[in-house]
Amino acid sequence: MSWSVGRVAGFAGVTVRTLHHYDEIGLLVPSERSRAGHRRYSEQDLDRLQRILFYRELGFPLDEVHALLDDPATDPREHLRRQHDLLVARIGKLRKMAEAVEHAMEAQKMGIRLTPEERFEVFGDKDPERHREEAEERWGGTDAYAESQRRAATYTKADWKRLQAEVDDWSARYAALVAAGADAEGESAMDLAEEHRRHISRWFYDCPYEMHVCLGDMYVADERFKAFYDARGEGVAEHLRDAIHANAVRNV
């Protein structure tokens, strides 16, 4: 049994143009063509489209989705397991946020004043002052540290929340890349390393490639940084260091 591009677009909630694009870049090539040359999608094509849309919903760019789905070492069950884990983690965070909003609405309706702790517990422990003294001791005399302090002083709680959301999203995508066995010197890994560098430059201080390489080395040499990245997945710290080095070579 097969379906036309229009029917599949309707099933999946995407546009026909999107399916045409997926075909053109080789991400989802329909298994059949009608006598008139029109695209026809099989049951297996629908399975692949479902996996594509799951990854897209989780924030993966198309080139990474392509690499993940075409990895011969990963079977469809592994894709579903990985997507399930990522979705459960996201659902947990969203559920916590929803409960906090409901709590605030109920308190407001009943005229109850929430404590400061209750107001902000949903945001976790992302205190911008955490480890400030150690950071000042290490880098206090540098222009990068001064710029980081200047920017951080202007950030609101919403800014810190948005920053952390970017970190969580990037971490999930990088961990998935490592779990899929992607080469640290491959395009996808280097692109994520570049995204990491730009995140630092956007939020904290200008991070040229030479400085980024030094940071990558520190992520492995310093046990605390290594533990932070390896908590995302086994071997992530060393993989990221190697990707940062490769990305610097690519761009210098």
Backbone as JSON, one array per atom type, in Angstrom:
{
  "sequence": "MSWSVGRVAGFAGVTVRTLHHYDEIGLLVPSERSRAGHRRYSEQDLDRLQRILFYRELGFPLDEVHALLDDPATDPREHLRRQHDLLVARIGKLRKMAEAVEHAMEAQKMGIRLTPEERFEVFGDKDPERHREEAEERWGGTDAYAESQRRAATYTKADWKRLQAEVDDWSARYAALVAAGADAEGESAMDLAEEHRRHISRWFYDCPYEMHVCLGDMYVADERFKAFYDARGEGVAEHLRDAIHANAVRNV",
  "N": [[0.85, -1.19, 0.0], [0.5, 2.25, -0.73], [0.91, 5.86, -0.52], [-0.05, 9.11, -1.7], [1.85, 12.19, -2.11], [0.37, 14.34, -1.22], [-1.52, 13.15, 0.51], [0.18, 12.1, 2.48], [1.33, 14.44, 3.45], [-0.91, 15.52, 4.64], [-1.43, 13.57, 6.64], [0.84, 13.86, 8.28], [0.95, 16.5, 9.0], [2.53, 18.38, 7.72], [3.86, 20.45, 5.06], [3.4, 19.99, 1.51], [5.52, 21.03, 0.13], [7.56, 20.78, 2.03], [7.93, 17.98, 2.09], [8.76, 17.61, -0.53], [11.19, 18.94, -0.38], [12.57, 17.33, 1.47], [12.85, 15.08, -0.09], [14.46, 16.06, -2.17], [16.89, 16.58, -0.86], [17.62, 14.1, -0.14], [16.81, 13.07, 2.28], [14.31, 11.92, 2.78], [13.34, 9.88, 0.55], [10.82, 8.95, -1.54], [9.59, 5.61, -1.89], [8.35, 4.74, -4.18], [7.11, 5.52, -7.48], [4.42, 6.87, -9.32], [2.85, 5.92, -12.47], [2.7, 8.27, -13.78], [4.79, 9.59, -12.74], [4.55, 10.65, -10.23], [5.17, 11.11, -6.72], [5.09, 8.36, -4.44], [4.42, 7.07, -1.28], [5.57, 4.58, 0.93], [4.74, 2.22, 3.62], [7.1, 1.92, 5.1], [8.36, 4.3, 4.42], [6.72, 6.09, 5.75], [7.3, 5.4, 8.38], [9.96, 6.27, 8.53], [9.59, 9.01, 8.09], [8.18, 9.65, 10.4], [10.2, 9.32, 12.35], [11.96, 11.29, 11.49], [10.44, 13.63, 11.97], [10.12, 13.48, 14.73], [12.79, 13.9, 15.59], [13.18, 16.46, 14.53], [11.33, 17.93, 16.02], [12.58, 17.8, 18.43], [14.61, 19.53, 18.05], [16.79, 18.97, 16.39], [18.98, 19.73, 13.69], [18.54, 19.4, 10.1], [20.74, 18.15, 8.79], [21.95, 16.69, 10.81], [19.89, 14.97, 11.52], [19.74, 13.49, 9.17], [22.26, 12.22, 9.24], [22.01, 10.69, 11.57], [19.83, 8.97, 11.04], [20.76, 7.52, 8.88], [22.85, 6.11, 9.84], [24.47, 3.12, 9.82], [24.95, 1.57, 12.02], [22.95, 1.91, 13.8], [19.81, 0.81, 14.67], [16.22, 0.99, 13.93], [14.85, 0.66, 16.38], [16.63, 1.64, 18.24], [16.69, 4.35, 17.57], [14.07, 5.06, 18.31], [14.21, 4.52, 21.06], [16.13, 6.42, 21.89], [14.86, 8.81, 21.16], [12.62, 8.6, 22.77], [13.76, 8.81, 25.35], [14.78, 11.45, 25.26], [12.42, 12.87, 24.87], [10.97, 12.22, 27.2], [12.57, 13.47, 29.11], [12.23, 16.14, 28.33], [9.46, 16.41, 28.67], [9.27, 16.07, 31.42], [10.5, 18.43, 32.35], [8.78, 20.37, 31.26], [6.4, 19.64, 32.54], [7.01, 20.25, 35.18], [7.28, 23.02, 34.98], [4.64, 23.65, 34.25], [3.23, 22.85, 36.54], [4.24, 24.69, 38.36], [3.22, 27.09, 37.34], [0.48, 26.58, 37.62], [0.37, 26.42, 40.4], [1.03, 29.06, 41.09], [-1.15, 30.4, 39.93], [-3.28, 29.35, 41.42], [-2.59, 30.22, 43.98], [-2.72, 32.98, 43.65], [-5.42, 33.3, 43.1], [-6.56, 32.59, 45.53], [-5.55, 34.5, 47.15], [-3.11, 34.08, 48.38], [0.21, 34.68, 49.37], [3.13, 33.76, 47.81], [6.21, 32.39, 48.99], [9.56, 33.7, 48.5], [11.24, 31.54, 47.82], [9.39, 29.65, 46.87], [8.42, 30.98, 44.64], [10.51, 30.92, 42.82], [11.54, 28.35, 42.63], [11.16, 26.69, 40.47], [13.03, 27.39, 38.62], [15.35, 26.2, 39.29], [18.81, 25.73, 40.35], [20.38, 27.7, 39.11], [22.23, 29.82, 39.81], [23.76, 32.82, 39.05], [25.91, 33.72, 40.49], [27.21, 31.56, 41.42], [30.18, 29.84, 42.1], [31.59, 32.17, 41.66], [33.75, 33.38, 43.08], [35.88, 31.59, 42.69], [36.11, 31.72, 39.92], [36.85, 34.36, 39.59], [39.34, 34.31, 40.81], [40.75, 32.67, 39.05], [40.48, 33.93, 36.47], [40.24, 36.62, 36.84], [41.79, 38.88, 36.07], [41.55, 39.15, 33.35], [40.42, 40.37, 30.12], [38.28, 38.99, 29.07], [37.0, 37.95, 31.33], [36.16, 40.31, 32.58], [34.37, 41.29, 30.66], [32.49, 39.22, 30.67], [31.48, 39.45, 33.28], [30.35, 42.01, 33.08], [28.28, 41.62, 31.19], [26.76, 39.58, 32.45], [25.77, 40.92, 34.63], [23.66, 42.32, 33.64], [21.69, 40.54, 33.04], [18.44, 39.17, 33.35], [16.23, 37.05, 35.35], [14.73, 35.69, 33.49], [16.43, 35.8, 31.3], [18.54, 34.13, 32.2], [17.15, 31.77, 32.35], [16.51, 31.36, 29.66], [19.08, 31.1, 28.61], [19.9, 28.73, 29.89], [18.1, 26.96, 28.76], [19.01, 26.89, 26.14], [21.49, 25.68, 26.58], [20.69, 23.16, 27.55], [19.33, 22.16, 25.32], [21.37, 22.1, 23.37], [23.13, 20.33, 24.65], [21.66, 17.93, 24.7], [21.5, 17.35, 21.97], [24.19, 17.1, 21.31], [24.99, 14.97, 22.95], [23.41, 12.95, 21.83], [24.61, 12.78, 19.35], [27.17, 11.82, 20.01], [26.43, 9.37, 21.17], [25.51, 8.1, 18.94], [27.8, 7.43, 17.7], [29.21, 9.22, 16.12], [31.91, 10.73, 14.34], [34.35, 12.74, 15.92], [35.67, 14.54, 14.38], [34.02, 14.94, 12.31], [31.62, 16.63, 10.15], [29.15, 17.21, 11.44], [29.74, 17.09, 14.2], [31.72, 19.07, 14.38], [30.2, 21.28, 13.62], [28.46, 21.48, 15.79], [30.33, 22.03, 17.77], [31.13, 24.54, 16.9], [28.73, 25.88, 17.3], [28.67, 25.79, 20.07], [30.89, 27.45, 20.67], [29.95, 29.89, 19.65], [27.78, 30.29, 21.32], [29.03, 30.87, 23.76], [30.29, 33.25, 23.01], [28.07, 34.84, 22.46], [26.7, 35.03, 24.88], [28.55, 35.52, 26.95], [31.43, 36.34, 26.5], [33.67, 37.44, 23.9], [34.8, 34.75, 22.09], [37.41, 33.64, 20.61], [38.86, 31.22, 18.29], [41.3, 30.16, 19.26], [41.1, 30.56, 22.03], [38.86, 28.99, 22.48], [39.85, 26.44, 21.97], [41.58, 26.18, 24.16], [39.67, 26.13, 26.19], [38.36, 23.74, 25.52], [40.39, 21.88, 26.08], [40.52, 22.23, 28.83], [38.06, 21.21, 29.59], [38.48, 18.53, 29.69], [40.79, 18.2, 31.25], [40.18, 19.36, 33.74], [38.54, 18.0, 36.43], [35.98, 18.64, 37.32], [34.71, 20.03, 35.19], [34.88, 17.99, 33.33], [33.27, 16.05, 34.52], [30.84, 17.38, 34.37], [30.3, 17.49, 31.57], [30.49, 14.78, 30.89], [28.37, 13.8, 32.26], [26.33, 14.1, 30.54], [26.66, 12.08, 28.78], [28.56, 9.13, 28.2], [31.97, 9.72, 27.58], [31.6, 12.23, 26.4], [32.96, 14.62, 27.09], [35.68, 14.34, 26.18], [35.19, 13.85, 23.49], [33.99, 16.26, 22.73], [36.14, 18.02, 23.19], [37.91, 17.13, 21.17], [36.36, 17.71, 18.92], [36.18, 20.48, 19.11], [38.87, 21.17, 18.71], [39.17, 20.23, 16.06], [37.31, 21.84, 14.74], [38.45, 24.35, 15.1], [40.77, 24.12, 13.54], [39.54, 23.84, 11.09], [38.51, 26.38, 10.69], [40.54, 28.23, 10.91]],
  "CA": [[0.0, 0.0, 0.0], [1.28, 3.48, -0.78], [0.11, 7.07, -0.43], [0.44, 10.25, -2.47], [2.52, 13.21, -1.31], [-0.65, 15.16, -0.56], [-2.08, 12.4, 1.63], [1.19, 12.01, 3.52], [1.42, 15.77, 4.05], [-2.07, 15.64, 5.53], [-1.22, 12.69, 7.81], [1.95, 14.29, 9.13], [0.83, 17.9, 9.39], [3.58, 19.17, 7.09], [3.46, 20.9, 3.73], [3.92, 19.23, 0.37], [6.84, 21.6, -0.17], [8.52, 20.18, 2.96], [8.22, 16.63, 1.62], [9.57, 17.74, -1.74], [12.54, 19.31, 0.05], [13.19, 16.14, 2.06], [13.21, 14.21, -1.22], [15.56, 16.69, -2.92], [18.16, 16.48, -0.13], [17.87, 12.68, 0.12], [16.44, 12.7, 3.64], [13.16, 11.01, 2.66], [13.07, 9.64, -0.86], [9.71, 7.99, -1.62], [9.98, 4.3, -2.45], [7.71, 4.43, -5.45], [6.59, 6.6, -8.34], [3.29, 6.44, -10.14], [3.16, 5.91, -13.9], [2.84, 9.67, -14.2], [5.99, 10.14, -12.11], [4.25, 11.28, -8.96], [5.72, 10.43, -5.54], [4.23, 7.46, -3.67], [5.12, 6.75, -0.03], [5.24, 3.27, 1.5], [4.67, 2.13, 5.08], [8.46, 2.17, 5.6], [8.61, 5.73, 4.27], [6.02, 6.78, 6.83], [8.08, 5.17, 9.6], [11.13, 7.16, 8.5], [9.11, 10.38, 8.27], [7.87, 9.83, 11.82], [11.46, 9.51, 13.07], [12.47, 12.61, 11.11], [9.67, 14.67, 12.64], [10.48, 13.42, 16.14], [14.08, 14.57, 15.77], [13.0, 17.89, 14.27], [10.63, 18.49, 17.18], [13.57, 17.87, 19.51], [15.56, 20.59, 17.75], [17.93, 18.54, 15.59], [18.99, 20.24, 12.32], [18.31, 18.35, 9.11], [21.93, 17.37, 8.46], [22.16, 15.73, 11.88], [18.84, 13.94, 11.38], [20.17, 12.64, 8.05], [23.37, 11.39, 9.69], [21.53, 9.74, 12.58], [18.96, 7.96, 10.44], [21.5, 6.69, 7.92], [23.95, 5.42, 10.51], [24.18, 1.68, 9.71], [25.13, 0.91, 13.32], [21.8, 2.2, 14.65], [18.57, 0.28, 14.1], [15.06, 1.84, 14.25], [14.49, 0.59, 17.8], [17.54, 2.53, 18.97], [16.19, 5.7, 17.35], [12.89, 5.25, 19.14], [14.62, 4.57, 22.46], [16.78, 7.7, 22.13], [13.84, 9.85, 21.1], [11.79, 8.46, 23.97], [14.49, 9.35, 26.49], [14.83, 12.89, 25.13], [11.07, 13.4, 25.07], [10.62, 12.09, 28.62], [13.28, 14.53, 29.83], [11.58, 17.42, 28.04], [8.13, 16.39, 29.3], [9.48, 16.29, 32.84], [10.76, 19.86, 32.58], [7.55, 21.12, 30.98], [5.43, 19.35, 33.59], [7.41, 21.02, 36.36], [6.91, 24.41, 34.72], [3.18, 23.77, 34.29], [2.82, 22.77, 37.95], [4.59, 25.95, 39.01], [2.25, 28.09, 36.89], [-0.79, 26.26, 38.28], [0.53, 26.79, 41.81], [0.97, 30.51, 41.17], [-2.53, 30.8, 39.63], [-4.13, 29.01, 42.56], [-2.23, 31.1, 45.09], [-3.24, 34.32, 43.35], [-6.88, 33.24, 43.2], [-6.92, 32.49, 46.94], [-4.96, 35.6, 47.89], [-1.96, 33.6, 49.15], [1.49, 35.18, 48.88], [4.15, 32.73, 47.78], [7.52, 32.78, 49.49], [10.53, 33.84, 47.4], [11.7, 30.21, 47.41], [8.33, 29.03, 46.08], [8.29, 31.69, 43.37], [11.6, 30.68, 41.88], [12.08, 27.0, 42.71], [11.07, 26.05, 39.17], [14.18, 27.74, 37.81], [16.5, 25.41, 39.7], [19.88, 26.38, 41.1], [21.27, 28.35, 38.15], [22.63, 31.09, 40.39], [24.89, 33.35, 38.3], [27.03, 34.0, 41.38], [27.83, 30.32, 41.84], [31.59, 29.71, 41.73], [32.11, 33.47, 41.26], [35.05, 33.66, 43.67], [36.89, 30.78, 42.02], [36.28, 32.25, 38.57], [37.6, 35.61, 39.69], [40.71, 33.97, 41.12], [41.36, 32.11, 37.85], [40.48, 34.77, 35.28], [39.84, 37.99, 37.22], [42.54, 39.95, 35.42], [41.43, 39.09, 31.88], [39.35, 41.14, 29.48], [37.13, 38.1, 28.9], [36.28, 37.88, 32.6], [35.5, 41.6, 32.79], [33.22, 41.36, 29.76], [31.51, 38.27, 31.17], [30.85, 40.06, 34.45], [29.52, 43.13, 32.64], [27.06, 41.1, 30.57], [25.98, 38.83, 33.43], [25.11, 41.86, 35.54], [22.45, 42.86, 33.0], [20.74, 39.47, 32.74], [17.31, 38.92, 34.24], [15.95, 35.64, 35.57], [14.26, 35.15, 32.21], [17.62, 35.6, 30.48], [19.24, 32.93, 32.66], [16.32, 30.62, 31.98], [16.69, 31.15, 28.22], [20.44, 30.59, 28.44], [19.94, 27.33, 30.3], [17.35, 26.17, 27.78], [19.92, 26.68, 25.02], [22.49, 24.69, 27.01], [20.03, 21.85, 27.61], [19.04, 21.73, 23.95], [22.65, 21.75, 22.73], [23.67, 19.14, 25.33], [20.9, 16.76, 24.25], [21.88, 17.05, 20.59], [25.57, 16.63, 21.26], [25.02, 13.64, 23.55], [22.85, 12.03, 20.85], [25.62, 12.62, 18.31], [28.21, 10.94, 20.55], [25.83, 8.05, 21.34], [25.36, 7.51, 17.6], [29.12, 7.05, 17.22], [29.7, 10.17, 15.13], [33.32, 11.1, 14.43], [34.55, 14.07, 16.48], [36.17, 15.4, 13.32], [33.01, 15.0, 11.27], [30.96, 17.93, 9.98], [28.1, 17.43, 12.44], [30.37, 17.38, 15.49], [32.37, 20.38, 14.29], [29.15, 22.3, 13.6], [27.99, 21.67, 17.16], [31.41, 22.71, 18.48], [31.03, 25.95, 16.52], [27.55, 26.41, 18.0], [29.13, 25.94, 21.45], [31.74, 28.65, 20.72], [29.11, 31.07, 19.44], [26.97, 30.47, 22.53], [29.88, 31.57, 24.71], [30.49, 34.61, 22.51], [26.81, 35.58, 22.53], [26.21, 35.24, 26.25], [29.54, 35.86, 27.96], [32.57, 37.13, 26.02], [34.14, 37.01, 22.59], [35.59, 33.53, 22.26], [38.08, 33.24, 19.37], [39.13, 29.78, 18.21], [42.42, 29.8, 20.13], [40.57, 30.46, 23.39], [37.94, 27.86, 22.52], [40.69, 25.25, 22.08], [42.01, 26.11, 25.56], [38.52, 25.69, 26.98], [38.16, 22.33, 25.24], [41.39, 21.13, 26.85], [40.15, 22.31, 30.24], [36.9, 20.36, 29.83], [38.97, 17.18, 29.97], [41.8, 18.24, 32.3], [39.55, 19.7, 35.03], [37.6, 16.93, 36.75], [34.6, 19.16, 37.46], [34.17, 20.23, 33.85], [34.75, 16.67, 32.7], [32.08, 15.41, 35.09], [29.67, 18.11, 33.85], [30.0, 17.06, 30.21], [30.3, 13.33, 30.83], [27.04, 13.5, 32.79], [25.43, 14.08, 29.38], [26.87, 10.81, 28.1], [29.92, 8.63, 28.34], [32.94, 10.17, 26.59], [31.22, 13.49, 25.76], [33.98, 15.65, 27.32], [36.8, 14.14, 25.26], [34.66, 14.0, 22.13], [33.81, 17.69, 22.5], [37.47, 18.6, 23.06], [38.43, 16.81, 19.85], [35.55, 18.44, 17.93], [36.6, 21.88, 19.21], [40.17, 21.27, 18.03], [38.95, 20.06, 14.62], [36.59, 23.02, 14.26], [39.41, 25.45, 15.05], [41.61, 23.87, 12.37], [38.71, 24.09, 9.92], [38.17, 27.8, 10.55], [41.71, 29.12, 11.01]],
  "C": [[0.88, 1.24, 0.0], [0.34, 4.68, -0.83], [0.76, 8.19, -1.24], [1.09, 11.26, -1.53], [1.51, 14.09, -0.57], [-1.25, 14.46, 0.65], [-1.09, 12.35, 2.79], [1.36, 13.36, 4.23], [0.27, 15.98, 5.04], [-1.92, 14.8, 6.78], [-0.28, 13.35, 8.81], [1.84, 15.73, 9.6], [1.96, 18.76, 8.87], [3.1, 19.6, 5.71], [4.03, 19.97, 2.66], [5.31, 19.73, 0.02], [7.91, 21.0, 0.74], [8.9, 18.78, 2.5], [9.04, 16.65, 0.34], [11.01, 18.06, -1.37], [13.27, 18.11, 0.64], [13.64, 15.16, 0.96], [14.44, 14.76, -1.93], [16.9, 16.54, -2.2], [18.48, 15.03, 0.26], [17.52, 12.23, 1.51], [15.27, 11.71, 3.65], [12.79, 10.88, 1.19], [11.95, 8.6, -0.96], [10.11, 6.73, -2.36], [9.43, 4.05, -3.83], [7.38, 5.71, -6.22], [5.41, 6.04, -9.14], [3.7, 6.45, -11.62], [3.36, 7.33, -14.44], [4.05, 10.34, -13.56], [5.76, 10.81, -10.79], [4.79, 10.44, -7.79], [4.66, 9.57, -4.86], [5.03, 6.96, -2.47], [4.63, 5.43, 0.55], [5.12, 3.35, 3.01], [6.03, 2.43, 5.71], [8.82, 3.64, 5.49], [7.93, 6.52, 5.39], [6.75, 6.6, 8.16], [9.27, 6.13, 9.66], [10.7, 8.62, 8.71], [8.77, 10.65, 9.74], [9.14, 10.09, 12.62], [12.07, 10.88, 12.76], [11.76, 13.7, 11.9], [9.9, 14.66, 14.14], [11.77, 14.18, 16.39], [13.96, 16.08, 15.53], [12.32, 18.59, 15.44], [11.58, 18.66, 18.35], [14.68, 18.87, 19.2], [16.76, 20.19, 16.92], [17.87, 19.17, 14.2], [18.92, 19.09, 11.32], [19.55, 17.52, 8.81], [22.22, 16.34, 9.54], [21.13, 14.62, 11.83], [19.25, 12.96, 10.29], [21.26, 11.68, 8.52], [22.91, 10.32, 10.68], [20.72, 8.62, 11.95], [19.7, 7.02, 9.5], [22.71, 6.01, 8.52], [23.66, 3.92, 10.49], [24.28, 0.94, 11.04], [23.92, 1.09, 14.23], [20.53, 1.69, 13.98], [17.39, 1.15, 14.54], [14.67, 1.81, 15.72], [15.37, 1.52, 18.64], [17.13, 3.98, 18.78], [14.99, 5.99, 18.25], [13.26, 5.35, 20.62], [15.24, 5.93, 22.79], [15.75, 8.83, 22.14], [12.93, 9.81, 22.32], [12.47, 9.08, 25.17], [14.52, 10.88, 26.46], [13.47, 13.52, 25.38], [10.64, 13.32, 26.53], [11.29, 13.18, 29.43], [12.61, 15.88, 29.6], [10.2, 17.5, 28.7], [8.25, 16.66, 30.79], [9.7, 17.76, 33.17], [9.5, 20.69, 32.35], [6.49, 20.89, 32.04], [5.73, 20.15, 34.85], [7.05, 22.49, 36.19], [5.4, 24.6, 34.81], [2.66, 23.74, 35.72], [3.11, 24.07, 38.68], [3.6, 27.05, 38.62], [0.9, 27.86, 37.56], [-0.76, 26.66, 39.75], [0.38, 28.3, 41.97], [-0.46, 31.01, 40.92], [-3.44, 30.54, 40.82], [-3.86, 29.93, 43.75], [-2.8, 32.5, 44.88], [-4.76, 34.35, 43.53], [-7.33, 33.25, 44.66], [-6.3, 33.59, 47.79], [-3.78, 35.18, 48.74], [-0.69, 34.15, 48.52], [2.53, 34.07, 48.94], [5.45, 33.28, 48.36], [8.47, 32.96, 48.31], [11.02, 32.49, 46.89], [10.67, 29.53, 46.51], [8.19, 29.68, 44.71], [9.31, 31.21, 42.34], [12.16, 29.27, 41.89], [12.08, 26.3, 41.36], [12.31, 26.3, 38.32], [15.44, 26.98, 38.22], [17.56, 26.24, 40.39], [20.88, 27.08, 40.18], [21.64, 29.75, 38.64], [23.85, 31.62, 39.65], [26.1, 33.65, 39.16], [27.76, 32.73, 41.81], [29.25, 30.21, 41.28], [32.21, 31.04, 41.31], [33.51, 33.72, 41.79], [36.16, 32.86, 42.99], [37.15, 31.32, 40.62], [37.1, 33.53, 38.6], [39.07, 35.34, 39.98], [41.44, 33.46, 39.87], [41.55, 33.14, 36.75], [40.2, 36.25, 35.57], [40.55, 39.1, 36.49], [42.38, 40.0, 33.92], [40.28, 39.94, 31.37], [38.09, 40.3, 29.34], [36.31, 38.03, 30.19], [35.52, 39.18, 32.85], [34.25, 41.72, 31.92], [32.11, 40.42, 30.22], [30.76, 38.84, 32.37], [29.92, 41.2, 34.05], [28.21, 42.63, 32.06], [26.16, 40.42, 31.59], [25.2, 39.76, 34.35], [23.81, 42.41, 34.95], [21.37, 41.81, 32.8], [19.66, 39.34, 33.81], [17.16, 37.42, 34.47], [15.5, 34.97, 34.28], [15.44, 34.9, 31.27], [18.37, 34.34, 30.88], [18.46, 31.67, 32.3], [16.48, 30.31, 30.49], [18.07, 30.6, 27.92], [20.51, 29.11, 28.77], [19.19, 26.44, 29.32], [18.22, 25.9, 26.55], [20.97, 25.62, 25.35], [21.89, 23.29, 27.01], [19.78, 21.3, 26.21], [20.33, 21.29, 23.24], [23.2, 20.46, 23.33], [22.97, 17.87, 24.85], [21.32, 16.36, 22.84], [23.31, 16.53, 20.5], [25.69, 15.23, 21.84], [24.47, 12.6, 22.58], [23.85, 11.75, 19.74], [26.71, 11.64, 18.76], [27.67, 9.51, 20.67], [25.69, 7.33, 20.0], [26.7, 7.12, 16.99], [29.69, 7.98, 16.17], [31.15, 10.53, 15.4], [33.43, 12.53, 14.96], [35.05, 15.05, 15.43], [35.21, 15.48, 12.13], [32.32, 16.35, 11.24], [29.94, 18.21, 11.08], [28.68, 17.8, 13.79], [31.03, 18.75, 15.47], [31.33, 21.51, 14.27], [28.6, 22.55, 15.0], [29.05, 22.33, 18.03], [31.38, 24.2, 18.17], [29.84, 26.61, 17.19], [27.89, 26.67, 19.46], [29.96, 27.22, 21.6], [30.89, 29.91, 20.58], [28.21, 31.35, 20.63], [27.77, 31.25, 23.57], [30.04, 33.04, 24.3], [29.22, 35.46, 22.65], [26.43, 35.95, 23.96], [27.26, 35.79, 27.22], [30.66, 36.77, 27.46], [32.97, 36.6, 24.65], [35.1, 35.85, 22.77], [36.21, 33.13, 20.92], [38.47, 31.76, 19.43], [40.26, 29.34, 19.14], [41.95, 29.64, 21.58], [39.64, 29.26, 23.52], [38.7, 26.54, 22.65], [41.18, 25.08, 23.53], [40.88, 25.64, 26.47], [38.27, 24.19, 26.77], [39.13, 21.46, 26.01], [41.02, 21.1, 28.33], [38.97, 21.4, 30.57], [37.29, 18.91, 30.13], [39.92, 17.18, 31.16], [41.21, 18.52, 33.68], [38.45, 18.69, 35.32], [36.16, 17.42, 36.83], [33.97, 19.41, 36.11], [33.95, 18.9, 33.15], [33.5, 15.96, 33.2], [30.81, 16.06, 34.56], [29.3, 17.6, 32.46], [29.74, 15.56, 30.12], [28.97, 12.91, 31.45], [26.01, 13.46, 31.67], [25.53, 12.76, 28.62], [28.33, 10.4, 28.2], [30.82, 9.13, 27.2], [32.64, 11.5, 25.94], [32.32, 14.54, 25.91], [35.13, 15.53, 26.32], [36.37, 14.31, 23.81], [34.52, 15.48, 21.79], [35.16, 18.38, 22.34], [38.02, 18.37, 21.65], [37.67, 17.56, 18.75], [35.92, 19.91, 17.93], [37.93, 22.09, 18.49], [39.97, 21.2, 16.51], [38.26, 21.27, 14.03], [37.52, 24.22, 14.15], [40.3, 25.32, 13.82], [40.82, 24.21, 11.09], [38.52, 25.59, 9.64], [39.36, 28.75, 10.62], [42.49, 29.1, 9.69]]
}
